[in-house]
Amino acid sequence: MILSCQNISKAFSENQVLKNVSFHIEDYEKAAIVGINGAGKTTLLRIIVGELQADEGSVTLSKSKTLGYLAQNDAVDTSNTIYDELMSVKRELTDTERQLRECEAAMDGLEGIELEDVMKRYSNLTHLFETGGGYSYRSELTGVLKGLGFSETDFDRRVSELSGGQKTRVALGKLLLQKPDLIILDEPTNHLDMNSIAWLKTYLLNYNGAVLIVSRSWETRSTAP
């Protein structure tokens, strides 16, 4: 089990929004909370991630597990390009890659113990790079951007110049690349077209972790203005 919610209750003034809500999420489970607007879905998520305090009940996240949360209309605002902003998630890999190149350059002209030391460090860095997905992270990043509706001509655009919906897609892309043990998404399809929704559905179904999505009911979404 990765997440447990027990008897969560929350009221705002006289309005009882949540009462005795209990459920749990297992490792690698894919789950959804579906309901009409005002049913308390976002309130429950904010309690889970610690943004709100429940009146009663408890939330337990398993030790050593990581959680990633994308709120409705969550957005990134930075002067970085779209590509560089997502690449910032992979900073450990880019740093390791830089150190590998430095080791390769340092090997020229070395011999004996000094060469052995550099080669040993190079071997350790190579292991970290390989196990961290170093040979695929650039193609993975490109795949996420394209899946979320960005074309290659968009990659060099400044995030600060994007619309609110595009900034939310950048935030979603960063969260997916961080690969937490549990992804929590609140209405993630609001700013996606049909192709991107289909891509995200496939991505999450195959995600090597747990996923919790909040959405309105299909009937509500279909008749909403």
SELUMRO-145462 format. One line per field, with one value per residue: residue in three letters; x, y, z of N, C-alpha, C in turn. Coordinates in Angstrom, 1 decimal. Layout:
N
rest = (ala|...)
n.xx = (X|...)
n.yy = (Y|...)
n.zz = (Z|...)
ca.xx = (X|...)
ca.yy = (Y|...)
ca.zz = (Z|...)
c.xx = (X|...)
c.yy = (Y|...)
c.zz = (Z|...)
***
This chain:
225
rest = (met|ile|leu|ser|cys|gln|asn|ile|ser|lys|ala|phe|ser|glu|asn|gln|val|leu|lys|asn|val|ser|phe|his|ile|glu|asp|tyr|glu|lys|ala|ala|ile|val|gly|ile|asn|gly|ala|gly|lys|thr|thr|leu|leu|arg|ile|ile|val|gly|glu|leu|gln|ala|asp|glu|gly|ser|val|thr|leu|ser|lys|ser|lys|thr|leu|gly|tyr|leu|ala|gln|asn|asp|ala|val|asp|thr|ser|asn|thr|ile|tyr|asp|glu|leu|met|ser|val|lys|arg|glu|leu|thr|asp|thr|glu|arg|gln|leu|arg|glu|cys|glu|ala|ala|met|asp|gly|leu|glu|gly|ile|glu|leu|glu|asp|val|met|lys|arg|tyr|ser|asn|leu|thr|his|leu|phe|glu|thr|gly|gly|gly|tyr|ser|tyr|arg|ser|glu|leu|thr|gly|val|leu|lys|gly|leu|gly|phe|ser|glu|thr|asp|phe|asp|arg|arg|val|ser|glu|leu|ser|gly|gly|gln|lys|thr|arg|val|ala|leu|gly|lys|leu|leu|leu|gln|lys|pro|asp|leu|ile|ile|leu|asp|glu|pro|thr|asn|his|leu|asp|met|asn|ser|ile|ala|trp|leu|lys|thr|tyr|leu|leu|asn|tyr|asn|gly|ala|val|leu|ile|val|ser|arg|ser|trp|glu|thr|arg|ser|thr|ala|pro)
n.xx = (0.8|0.5|-0.7|-2.9|-6.1|-8.1|-11.3|-11.8|-12.9|-14.4|-15.4|-16.8|-17.6|-21.0|-21.2|-20.9|-18.4|-16.9|-17.2|-16.3|-14.5|-12.9|-10.2|-7.7|-4.6|-2.9|0.5|1.5|-1.2|-3.9|-6.2|-9.3|-11.1|-14.3|-16.8|-19.4|-19.1|-18.2|-18.4|-16.4|-14.0|-11.5|-10.9|-10.4|-8.1|-6.3|-6.2|-4.9|-2.3|-1.4|-2.1|-4.4|-6.0|-7.6|-10.7|-11.3|-9.9|-7.2|-4.3|-2.0|1.1|3.2|6.4|9.4|8.3|7.5|5.5|3.7|2.0|-0.4|-2.2|-5.5|-5.2|-2.6|0.6|3.7|5.9|8.4|11.5|12.9|13.3|10.8|11.8|14.2|13.1|11.8|14.0|15.3|14.4|15.9|18.4|20.3|21.1|22.2|24.3|25.8|26.4|28.0|30.2|31.2|32.1|34.2|35.9|36.6|38.1|40.1|41.6|43.4|46.8|47.3|48.6|49.3|48.6|47.1|45.6|44.2|42.6|41.0|39.7|38.3|36.5|35.1|33.9|32.1|30.5|29.4|27.8|25.9|24.8|23.7|21.8|20.1|18.8|20.1|20.7|18.3|16.9|16.7|15.2|12.9|12.0|11.5|9.4|7.4|6.9|5.9|3.8|2.1|1.3|3.0|5.0|8.1|9.0|8.1|9.7|11.8|10.5|9.9|8.8|7.5|6.1|4.0|0.5|-1.9|-2.9|-1.0|1.2|0.3|0.4|3.2|3.9|2.7|4.1|6.7|6.1|5.5|7.9|9.4|8.7|7.4|6.5|3.8|1.4|-0.7|-3.4|-5.4|-8.1|-6.7|-7.0|-8.0|-6.7|-5.9|-5.9|-7.8|-6.1|-3.8|-5.0|-5.6|-3.0|-2.0|-3.6|-2.8|-0.1|-0.3|-1.6|0.4|2.3|4.9|4.2|1.9|-1.2|-3.5|-6.4|-8.5|-11.7|-14.5|-17.7|-18.5|-20.9|-21.4|-19.2|-19.8|-22.1|-21.4|-21.1)
n.yy = (-1.2|2.2|4.6|5.7|6.7|7.5|7.8|10.5|13.8|16.9|20.2|23.4|26.1|25.8|23.9|20.7|19.1|16.8|13.5|11.0|9.7|7.0|5.2|3.3|3.3|1.1|0.0|0.8|0.9|2.1|4.6|6.4|9.3|10.3|12.7|15.2|18.8|20.5|18.5|17.9|16.9|18.1|19.3|17.0|16.1|18.2|17.9|15.4|16.0|17.7|20.4|21.3|21.0|18.2|18.0|15.7|12.4|10.6|10.8|8.7|8.3|5.9|5.2|6.4|6.7|8.6|11.5|13.1|16.0|17.6|20.4|21.8|24.0|24.4|25.9|26.6|29.2|30.8|32.1|30.3|28.1|25.9|23.4|23.4|23.9|21.5|19.8|20.5|18.8|16.6|17.1|15.8|13.7|15.1|16.4|14.2|13.3|15.4|15.1|12.6|13.3|15.0|13.2|11.6|13.4|13.9|11.5|11.4|11.5|10.6|8.1|5.0|5.0|7.3|7.3|4.9|5.7|7.6|6.1|4.3|6.1|6.9|4.5|4.2|6.4|5.9|3.7|4.9|6.6|4.9|3.3|5.3|5.9|7.2|6.9|7.3|9.5|11.9|11.4|10.5|12.8|14.4|12.8|13.1|15.9|16.1|14.4|15.8|17.8|19.7|20.9|20.4|22.8|24.4|24.0|25.7|28.0|30.5|29.9|31.8|33.2|31.7|30.6|30.3|27.7|26.3|26.6|25.1|22.6|22.3|22.1|19.7|18.0|18.2|17.0|14.3|13.5|13.5|11.2|10.2|8.0|8.0|9.5|12.3|13.8|16.5|17.0|16.7|16.8|19.2|21.2|19.9|18.6|16.2|14.2|14.5|13.8|11.1|10.2|10.7|9.1|6.5|6.7|6.9|4.5|2.7|3.5|3.2|3.1|4.3|5.9|8.5|10.0|12.8|13.6|15.2|13.7|11.8|12.4|15.0|16.4|16.1|17.6|20.1|23.7)
n.zz = (0.0|-0.9|-0.3|2.2|3.2|5.9|7.2|6.5|7.1|6.3|6.7|5.7|7.3|7.6|5.7|4.9|3.4|3.0|4.4|6.5|4.7|3.2|1.8|0.0|-1.8|-3.8|-4.5|-7.8|-8.6|-10.6|-10.3|-9.9|-9.0|-9.3|-9.9|-9.6|-10.0|-7.1|-5.4|-3.6|-4.5|-5.2|-2.7|-1.2|-2.4|-1.8|0.9|1.0|0.0|1.8|1.8|2.9|6.1|7.5|9.2|10.6|10.7|8.9|6.9|5.3|3.9|2.5|3.9|2.4|-0.1|-2.9|-3.9|-6.5|-7.5|-9.4|-9.6|-10.5|-13.2|-12.6|-13.1|-14.8|-14.6|-16.1|-17.4|-18.9|-21.9|-23.3|-23.6|-22.1|-19.6|-19.0|-19.2|-16.9|-14.9|-15.3|-14.2|-12.6|-14.3|-16.5|-15.3|-14.5|-17.1|-18.0|-16.3|-17.1|-19.7|-18.9|-17.6|-19.7|-21.2|-19.4|-19.3|-21.4|-21.7|-19.1|-16.9|-15.2|-11.7|-11.6|-13.9|-13.5|-11.4|-12.5|-14.4|-12.8|-11.6|-13.8|-14.6|-12.4|-12.8|-15.2|-14.7|-13.0|-14.8|-16.8|-15.3|-14.5|-16.7|-18.7|-21.4|-22.7|-21.9|-23.2|-25.6|-24.3|-23.1|-25.3|-26.4|-24.4|-24.5|-27.2|-27.0|-25.3|-27.0|-28.0|-30.6|-32.4|-33.2|-31.2|-29.0|-28.4|-27.5|-25.1|-21.8|-20.4|-22.3|-23.0|-23.2|-20.4|-20.4|-21.9|-20.2|-18.1|-19.3|-19.6|-16.9|-16.3|-17.9|-16.7|-14.2|-15.0|-16.0|-13.7|-12.4|-9.9|-7.1|-6.7|-8.7|-8.6|-10.1|-10.8|-12.7|-15.3|-18.0|-18.9|-20.4|-22.7|-26.1|-28.0|-29.1|-27.4|-25.0|-25.4|-25.7|-23.1|-21.5|-22.4|-21.6|-18.8|-18.1|-18.6|-16.8|-14.6|-11.7|-9.2|-9.8|-9.3|-10.3|-10.6|-11.7|-13.4|-13.8|-16.8|-18.0|-17.0|-18.1|-20.7|-21.2|-20.3|-20.7)
ca.xx = (0.0|1.3|-1.5|-4.1|-7.0|-9.1|-12.3|-11.5|-14.1|-14.0|-16.6|-16.5|-18.8|-22.1|-21.2|-20.1|-17.9|-16.4|-17.6|-15.9|-14.0|-11.8|-9.8|-6.3|-4.0|-1.8|1.6|1.2|-2.6|-4.5|-7.5|-9.9|-12.2|-15.2|-17.9|-19.8|-18.4|-18.6|-18.5|-15.3|-12.8|-10.2|-10.7|-9.8|-6.7|-5.5|-5.9|-3.9|-1.0|-1.0|-2.4|-5.5|-6.1|-8.9|-11.3|-11.2|-9.3|-5.8|-3.7|-0.7|1.9|4.2|7.8|10.3|7.6|7.4|4.2|3.7|0.6|-0.7|-3.5|-6.1|-4.6|-1.2|1.4|5.1|6.2|9.9|12.1|13.5|12.5|10.0|12.7|15.1|12.4|11.6|15.3|15.8|14.0|16.9|19.7|21.3|21.7|23.0|25.5|26.6|26.9|29.1|31.4|31.7|32.9|35.4|36.7|37.2|39.1|41.2|42.3|44.5|48.1|47.5|49.0|49.6|47.6|46.2|44.7|43.3|41.6|40.0|38.9|37.3|35.4|34.4|33.1|31.0|29.6|28.7|26.8|24.8|24.2|22.9|20.7|19.2|18.1|20.9|20.7|17.0|16.1|16.4|14.1|11.8|11.6|10.9|8.2|6.4|6.5|5.1|2.5|1.3|0.8|4.0|5.8|9.5|9.2|7.7|10.7|12.7|9.7|10.0|7.6|6.8|5.3|2.9|-0.8|-2.0|-3.1|0.3|2.1|-0.1|1.0|4.6|3.9|2.3|5.3|7.7|5.7|5.6|9.4|10.0|8.4|7.1|5.8|2.3|1.0|-2.0|-3.7|-6.7|-8.6|-5.5|-7.3|-8.7|-6.0|-5.4|-6.8|-8.2|-4.8|-3.0|-5.8|-5.4|-1.6|-1.8|-4.3|-1.9|1.1|-0.6|-1.9|1.6|3.2|5.5|3.9|0.5|-1.8|-4.8|-6.9|-9.8|-12.4|-15.9|-18.4|-18.6|-22.2|-21.2|-18.3|-20.4|-23.1|-21.0|-21.0)
ca.yy = (0.0|3.4|5.7|5.3|7.7|6.9|8.6|12.0|14.6|18.3|21.1|24.8|26.7|24.8|23.0|19.4|18.7|15.4|12.9|9.6|9.2|6.1|4.4|3.2|3.1|0.1|0.3|0.6|0.9|3.2|4.8|7.7|9.9|10.9|13.3|16.5|20.0|20.8|17.2|17.8|16.1|18.9|19.4|15.8|16.0|19.1|17.2|14.3|16.5|18.6|21.8|21.6|20.1|17.6|18.1|14.4|11.4|10.6|10.4|8.1|8.0|5.0|5.8|6.4|6.8|10.0|11.9|14.3|16.5|18.7|21.0|22.4|25.2|24.6|26.4|27.0|30.5|31.0|32.6|29.1|27.6|24.8|22.2|23.6|23.7|20.0|19.2|20.8|17.7|15.6|17.8|14.8|13.0|16.0|16.6|13.0|13.2|16.3|14.5|11.6|13.9|15.5|12.1|11.2|14.3|13.8|10.3|11.7|11.9|10.0|6.7|4.5|5.1|8.4|6.8|3.9|6.4|8.3|5.0|3.8|7.1|6.8|3.3|4.4|7.4|5.2|2.9|5.8|7.2|3.8|2.9|6.4|6.2|8.2|6.8|7.5|10.6|13.0|10.9|10.4|14.2|14.8|12.1|13.7|17.2|15.9|13.8|16.9|18.7|20.6|20.5|20.7|24.3|25.0|23.6|26.9|29.1|30.9|29.5|33.1|33.7|30.8|30.8|29.6|26.3|25.8|26.5|23.9|21.4|22.3|21.6|18.3|17.3|18.1|16.0|13.0|13.2|13.3|9.8|9.9|6.7|8.2|10.7|12.7|14.7|17.1|17.4|16.9|17.0|20.5|21.9|18.9|18.2|14.7|13.4|14.5|13.0|9.7|9.9|10.7|7.9|5.4|6.9|6.6|3.1|2.0|4.2|2.3|3.7|4.5|7.1|8.9|11.1|13.4|14.1|15.2|12.6|11.9|13.1|16.4|16.9|16.1|18.6|21.4|24.7)
ca.zz = (0.0|-0.9|0.3|3.0|3.8|6.8|7.8|6.2|7.1|6.2|6.5|5.6|7.9|7.8|4.5|5.1|2.1|3.1|5.6|6.7|3.4|3.4|0.7|-0.1|-3.1|-3.7|-5.5|-9.2|-8.9|-11.3|-9.7|-10.3|-8.1|-10.3|-9.3|-10.1|-9.4|-5.7|-4.6|-2.6|-5.0|-5.0|-1.3|-0.7|-2.9|-1.1|2.2|0.8|-0.2|3.0|1.6|3.9|7.3|7.7|10.5|11.2|9.9|8.7|5.6|5.5|2.7|2.9|4.0|1.3|-1.3|-3.4|-4.4|-7.3|-7.5|-10.4|-9.3|-11.6|-13.7|-12.1|-14.2|-14.7|-15.2|-16.1|-18.7|-19.7|-23.0|-22.9|-23.6|-21.0|-18.3|-18.7|-19.0|-15.5|-14.1|-15.5|-13.9|-12.2|-15.5|-17.3|-14.5|-14.7|-18.5|-18.1|-15.6|-18.0|-20.7|-18.3|-17.4|-21.0|-21.6|-18.5|-19.5|-22.3|-21.1|-17.8|-16.9|-13.9|-10.7|-11.9|-15.0|-12.9|-10.5|-13.4|-15.1|-11.8|-11.5|-15.1|-14.5|-11.5|-13.4|-16.3|-14.0|-12.6|-16.0|-17.4|-14.4|-14.4|-18.0|-19.4|-22.9|-23.3|-21.3|-24.2|-26.4|-23.4|-22.9|-26.6|-26.5|-23.5|-25.1|-28.4|-26.5|-24.7|-28.0|-28.4|-31.8|-32.2|-33.3|-29.9|-27.9|-28.0|-27.1|-23.7|-21.1|-20.0|-23.5|-23.3|-22.6|-19.2|-20.6|-22.3|-19.0|-17.3|-20.0|-19.2|-15.5|-16.3|-18.5|-15.7|-13.2|-15.6|-16.1|-12.3|-12.1|-8.4|-6.9|-6.9|-9.4|-8.4|-11.1|-10.7|-14.0|-16.1|-19.4|-19.1|-21.4|-23.7|-27.2|-28.0|-29.3|-26.2|-24.0|-25.7|-25.3|-21.6|-21.0|-22.6|-20.7|-17.3|-18.0|-18.6|-15.9|-13.6|-10.4|-8.9|-10.4|-8.8|-11.1|-10.2|-12.9|-13.3|-14.5|-18.2|-18.3|-16.7|-19.0|-22.1|-21.2|-19.8|-21.8)
c.xx = (0.9|0.6|-2.7|-4.8|-8.1|-10.0|-12.1|-12.9|-13.6|-15.3|-16.1|-17.7|-19.8|-22.1|-20.3|-19.7|-17.5|-16.8|-17.2|-15.4|-12.8|-11.5|-8.3|-5.9|-2.8|-0.7|1.2|-0.3|-3.0|-5.9|-8.0|-11.0|-13.1|-16.4|-18.2|-19.0|-19.0|-18.8|-17.4|-14.0|-11.5|-9.9|-10.0|-8.3|-5.8|-5.2|-4.8|-2.5|-0.6|-1.3|-3.6|-5.5|-7.5|-9.4|-11.2|-10.5|-7.8|-5.4|-2.3|-0.1|3.0|5.6|8.6|9.6|7.4|6.0|4.4|2.3|0.6|-2.1|-4.2|-5.4|-3.2|-0.3|2.8|5.3|7.7|10.4|12.8|12.7|11.7|10.9|13.6|14.4|12.1|13.0|15.8|15.4|15.1|18.3|20.7|22.0|22.6|24.3|26.4|27.2|28.1|30.4|32.0|32.6|34.2|36.4|37.4|38.3|40.4|42.1|43.5|45.7|48.3|47.9|49.1|48.4|46.6|45.2|43.7|42.2|40.5|39.1|37.9|36.2|34.5|33.4|31.9|30.0|28.8|27.6|25.6|24.1|23.2|21.7|19.7|18.5|18.8|20.9|19.3|16.3|15.8|15.2|12.8|11.2|10.9|9.5|7.1|6.0|5.6|3.7|1.6|0.9|1.8|4.8|7.2|9.8|8.8|8.8|11.5|11.8|9.9|8.7|6.8|5.9|4.1|1.6|-0.9|-2.2|-1.8|1.2|1.7|0.4|2.5|4.7|3.6|3.5|6.4|7.4|5.8|7.1|10.0|9.7|8.3|6.4|4.3|2.1|-0.4|-2.4|-5.2|-7.2|-7.5|-5.8|-7.9|-8.0|-5.4|-6.4|-7.0|-7.0|-4.0|-3.7|-5.5|-3.9|-1.4|-2.5|-3.4|-0.6|0.8|-0.9|-0.7|2.7|3.7|5.4|2.4|0.0|-3.2|-5.3|-8.3|-10.4|-13.8|-16.5|-18.4|-19.8|-22.0|-20.3|-18.9|-21.4|-22.7|-20.8|-19.5)
c.yy = (1.2|4.6|5.2|6.6|7.1|7.9|10.1|12.7|16.1|19.1|22.6|25.5|25.6|23.8|21.8|18.9|17.2|14.8|11.4|9.0|8.3|5.3|4.2|2.9|2.1|0.6|-0.1|0.6|2.2|3.4|6.2|8.0|10.7|11.5|14.7|17.6|20.2|19.6|17.1|17.1|16.9|19.1|18.2|15.7|17.0|18.6|16.2|14.9|17.5|20.0|22.3|20.6|19.5|17.9|16.8|13.5|11.5|10.3|9.9|7.8|7.1|5.6|5.5|6.5|8.3|10.3|13.1|14.7|17.7|19.1|21.5|23.7|25.5|25.0|26.7|28.3|30.9|31.5|31.5|28.8|26.4|23.6|22.3|23.4|22.3|19.4|19.5|19.6|16.6|16.2|16.8|14.1|13.9|16.3|15.4|12.9|14.2|15.8|13.4|12.2|14.5|14.4|11.6|12.1|14.2|12.6|10.5|12.2|11.3|8.6|6.3|4.6|6.2|8.0|5.8|4.6|7.0|7.2|4.4|4.8|7.1|5.7|3.5|5.4|6.8|4.4|3.7|6.3|6.1|3.5|4.1|6.7|7.2|8.1|7.0|8.7|11.7|12.6|10.8|11.8|14.7|14.1|12.7|15.1|17.0|15.3|14.8|18.0|19.8|20.1|20.9|22.1|25.0|24.9|24.8|28.1|29.3|30.5|30.8|33.6|32.8|31.2|30.1|28.1|25.6|25.6|25.4|22.6|21.2|21.7|20.1|17.5|17.1|17.0|14.6|12.6|13.0|11.9|9.5|8.5|6.8|9.6|11.0|13.9|15.2|17.7|17.7|17.1|18.3|21.3|21.1|18.7|16.7|13.8|13.4|13.8|11.5|9.3|9.8|9.5|6.7|5.5|6.5|5.2|2.3|2.5|3.2|2.9|3.8|5.8|7.3|10.1|11.5|13.9|14.3|14.0|12.8|12.7|14.6|17.1|17.1|17.3|20.0|22.4|24.9)
c.zz = (0.0|-0.3|1.0|3.5|4.6|7.4|7.7|6.2|7.0|5.9|6.5|6.1|8.1|6.7|4.8|3.7|2.0|4.4|5.6|5.4|3.7|2.1|0.8|-1.5|-3.0|-4.7|-6.9|-9.6|-9.7|-10.8|-10.0|-9.2|-9.1|-9.5|-9.9|-9.4|-8.0|-4.8|-3.5|-3.2|-4.8|-3.6|-0.8|-1.2|-2.1|0.4|2.1|0.7|0.8|2.8|2.5|5.0|7.4|9.1|11.3|10.2|9.7|7.3|5.8|4.1|3.1|2.9|2.8|-0.1|-1.6|-4.0|-5.3|-7.6|-8.5|-10.1|-10.6|-12.0|-13.1|-13.3|-13.8|-15.3|-15.0|-17.4|-19.5|-20.9|-22.5|-22.7|-22.4|-19.6|-18.0|-18.5|-17.6|-14.6|-14.2|-15.1|-13.4|-13.3|-16.3|-16.6|-14.6|-16.1|-18.6|-17.4|-16.4|-19.1|-20.1|-18.0|-18.7|-21.4|-20.7|-18.7|-20.5|-21.5|-19.7|-17.9|-15.4|-13.0|-11.0|-12.9|-14.4|-12.1|-11.4|-14.1|-14.1|-11.6|-12.7|-15.1|-13.6|-12.1|-14.5|-15.8|-13.6|-13.8|-16.7|-16.6|-14.3|-15.7|-18.8|-20.9|-23.5|-22.8|-22.3|-25.1|-25.6|-23.3|-24.1|-26.7|-25.6|-24.1|-26.3|-28.0|-25.9|-25.7|-28.4|-29.6|-31.6|-32.4|-32.1|-28.8|-27.5|-27.6|-25.5|-23.0|-20.7|-21.1|-23.8|-22.7|-21.2|-19.4|-21.0|-21.1|-18.1|-17.9|-19.7|-17.8|-15.5|-16.9|-17.5|-14.6|-13.8|-15.7|-14.7|-11.8|-10.6|-8.3|-7.0|-7.5|-9.1|-9.3|-10.9|-12.0|-15.0|-17.6|-19.8|-20.3|-22.5|-24.8|-27.1|-28.2|-28.1|-25.0|-24.2|-25.4|-23.8|-21.0|-21.2|-21.7|-19.3|-17.1|-17.9|-17.6|-14.8|-12.2|-10.3|-9.4|-9.8|-9.6|-10.6|-11.5|-12.6|-14.0|-16.0|-18.6|-18.1|-17.7|-20.4|-22.2|-20.8|-20.9|-22.1)
***
